Amino acid sequence: GETVGGFGSFDRWRAFLKQSAERSRLSRRAFIQAGGAGLAVSTLGAAASAPAVAAVGRQWTQIADIVVVGSGAAASVAALAAAKDGAKVLMLEKAPVYGGTSAKSGGAFWVPNNFRLKERGIEDPKASLLAYCAAYSYPHLFDSNSPTLGLGEDVYKLLEAFYDNASPMTDMLREIKAAEIGRFHVLPDGQGTDLPDYGVLDGNNKVPRGRCLGPIKPDGSPGFGAELMRQIKARIDAYGIPLLTSHQVVRLVTDGDGAVLGVEALNDGKEVSFGARKGVIFATGGFTYNRGLCCKNREA
């Protein structure tokens, strides 16, 4: 049948999502309880009582410098960045196919101050971009006179990190020539007029068009999510990064001091362990299909 960017048939993908959805019904109370357990629960779907296990006497199935959990755009770009810097990388994906929800998305990055804007001489100042994001995402907190725009320092720094790193990320993809990905398209001013930027285009949004970058197909036409992931996967293969599908990460593996040494995963019901010499990167998403995070019903 048809394929999702080369990741498997649509029927196979739909069957996986349907099966996941049927398993993913928990109450809001369970979500709140699980949320207190932190990142290991919210990203891994591990039981709140056992988000990590000790590494005493553990035999690793495989060891890498960096273990990346997930295979969507964020996970794949993180894997490429680590491999570019010389790390031995291993990717683990719960689904039987590569690409995550990115493969079924519109396939565009919203990147402030990107190279296309710079080529056109359009300035996208950091201060106004941060103010726009803060006002749109946190209207009840936004304060233009506050050093952190009314946000908590951690949230403000997260927005800063986004501005500082999003454009260099796309530059990195262009540098390593990830197939056609270096030729990101932007919609011409005469197209997509029904697709304005996010939210109210207030005075803080100095660049209402041009931040959205998408992949170009080999024939020169704009691509979407499946095309984006096809192109990124080609570069992952070129770097020789192993990708293990049908591996659901269920918990962290730590040492006696709590430092992360790797992860445990389930593959066809069998528990396997993967060591990480330098770190584990989580880019899993999947909130809708996570038993520990979904509401069982609207009344719960």
N, C-alpha and C positions, 0 to 999 in steps of 0.2 A: 504493500500500500504506500500512501504518501509518507514522507518522512519529515520529522521536525529538524530541519537543518542538518540532517545526517545523523541524528541521535537515536533513531528508532522510529517505528511506525506511530502514527497518530493514535491508532487503536491501542497500542501498547501504553502510550503515554496517558490516554484517557482512562484506561483501566487502572493504572497505578494511582492517578489522582482520585478516582472514585473509591478505590479501596482505602486510600488514606483518609478520605473524608468520612467514610463510614466508621472509621476507628477513632475519629477525632472529636468526641463530644464530652466535654467536661464542664462543670459549673463554674460560674464566676468566682464562687467561694474557693474552689480548687485553684483557680488561676491566681487569686490573691495569696493563697497559702504557698503556692509554688514560687511566686515572685520573690518571697523573702529569702529564698535559697540562692538568689543571685544568678550570675551569668551561666554557670554550669547547668542550671535547670532550664532557664529560659531559652538557651540556644541548643541544648542537647536533648531536651525532653527526658532527662534522667529523673528518677524518683527524687522527690524533695529530701528524703531521708538519707540518700546516698549519692550525692553529686560527684564524689570522687572516691577512689580506692588507692591503697598504698601499693608501692611497687616491689615489695619484699619478695625476692625469689622469682620475679616475673621473667618469663621467656617471651621475648618480642617476636611477633610474626615478621615484622619488618621494621627497620630503623631509618630515619631520614633526619636531615637538619631541621627542616620545617615540615610540619603536617598541616595541610589546609583542609578544613572541613567545609564541604560544599563545592559546587562546580558552576555556579552562576557567574555573572559578570564580575562581581566584587571578588569572589574567591579566585577566579581564573586570573584576574589582573594581579592579585596579591601573589599568586603562585609564580607568575611570569616575572614580577619584580624581584622576588627572592632568587629565582633561578638566574636572572640577569646578573645579580650580585655574586653568583658563584655557589649558592646554597643547593644542596641536594633536597629536592622537594617531593612530597607525596601528597596526592589529593584523594579524599574519601567522599563519596557521594551516596546518599541514601537511596536515591531513585535508580532504576535499572538503566537510565539513559543520562547523558551529559547535558548540562546547560541550565538546570534549575528553571525557575519561573522566568529568568531572563530570556530563555529561548522562545517563550510565548509572549513576550512583551513587545512594546514598540521599538525597543532596541536603541534608545537614544540616551546619551549622557547629558545632564544639565550642568554645564561647566562654566563658572564665571571666569572672566579674564582669559578666555581660551585663545589659542593661536589664530583662529579665524578672525576674532575680533581685533587682535593686534595687527593682523595683516591689513585690515580695513581702517586702521587708525582709530578704532573706537576704544575709549578708556572705560574701564569697569572698576572704579575705585573700591578698595576694600571697605572703607568706612560706610559708604552708602549701601554696599551689598550686605554687610552685616546688619545694618539698620533695617533693610528691606526684609531679610530673613527673620529677624527678631520680631518685627511688627506683624508679619504675616503668620508666623508660627505661634507666637505668644502675645497676642493682642492685649490680653488681660494683665500682662507683666511689663509690656514695653514702656520704656522711659528713655527718651532721647537724651536726657540730661545725665543719665547714670553712666559711669565708666564701663559697666557691663550691659548697658541698654536695659536695665531692669531684670536681667536674667541672672541665674546662679552662675558662679564663676566657671563651674564645670561645663555647663551648657554653652556659655559664651566662648570658652576655649575650643569646644567642639566645632562651633561655627567658624572660628578662626582657622582651625586645622583644615576644614573643608575648603575654605578659600585658598589657603596657602598650598594645598596639595592636589586639588582637583585638576588644575591646568597642567602642572608637571606630570601628572599621571597620564594624560593624553599625549603629552610630549614624549614620554617614555615609550608608549605604544607605537608612536610614529618612528622613534629612534630604532626600535628593534624590528621594524618593518613587519608587523604582524599581519601578513597577507595584505589585503587591500585596506586594512584598518587605518593606515596612515593618511588616507584620503578622506577623512571625515567630511560629510556634507553638512551644509546648513541650508535651510529653506530660503530661497530668494525673497526679497521684500514683497514681491507680488504674489507669493504663494502662502498658503496656510494662515490666511488672515483670520480664520475662525479658530485658530489655536494660539491665543495670546499667552503671555507668561503667566506664572502662577499668581492667583489671588488678585487683589486690587492693585492696579498699576499706580501706586502712589508716588509721591515725590522722591522717595528713596530709591526707586527702581530706575537707575540711569540707563539701563540697557534692556528695554522691553522685548527685544528680539536679538537672536544670535548666540545665545548661550547653549542652545540645544544642538548637540552633535550626534550624527548617526552614521552608520557604515554605508559605504558605496559598494555595490555589487561589481563583479568583474566587467559587466557590460556598461558600467557607468551610471546605472540607475540607483536611486536610493534603496537601501535595504532596511530590514526590521530586525526583531530579536533573533530569529533563527539565523539570519545572515551574520549578525554580529557575533554570535557564539560559534558559528562555523569558522569564521575568520580567526577568532581567538584560539579555538581548538587547534587549528593548523599550526599556530605558533607554539602552543603547548607541546604538540607532537614533535615539532622541530627541536625543542629544547630537551626532548626525551623525558618529560615529566610523567611519571606513572599516575594513572587515574583508575581507581578501583570503584566501580559502581556497585550498587546493591550492598553497600557497607554503611549501616546506620550507626553512627557514633552515639553511645549511650552514657558514657561517663569519662571523666578525667582520671589519669593515673598520676599520683603525686608521691613525693618522698616524705620523710618524716617531718620536714619543716613546711610542708605544704606547697613546695615548688612543683610545677607541672612538668612531668617527664614524658607524657604521652597520652594516648586515649585508648579506650576499649570500644569495640564495635561489634555489631552482629551481622553476620553474613550467612544467609540461609539458615538462621537459627543457631549458628555456631559462633561462640565468642572468640574474638581475635584481638590482639593488642599491637599497637604501633607506637614505637618510641620516637621522641622528638628531641634531638640534641640541643636545639636552640629555641624552639618554641612551637606553639600550636596557634593557628589562626582560625577563628570561627567566622564564617560568612554564610550562614545557613538559611537565614530567613525562615520561610515555611510556617509562620505563625498560624495560619488558617488550618494547617494540617497537623498541628501539634496537640496531642491529647491533653497535655498538662496546661495548655494555654487557651484552649477553645471553651466557649460557653456551651453547656449541655442544652440549654434552652433559654429563651428570652426572659423567662420569669425567674431564673435562678439568680 
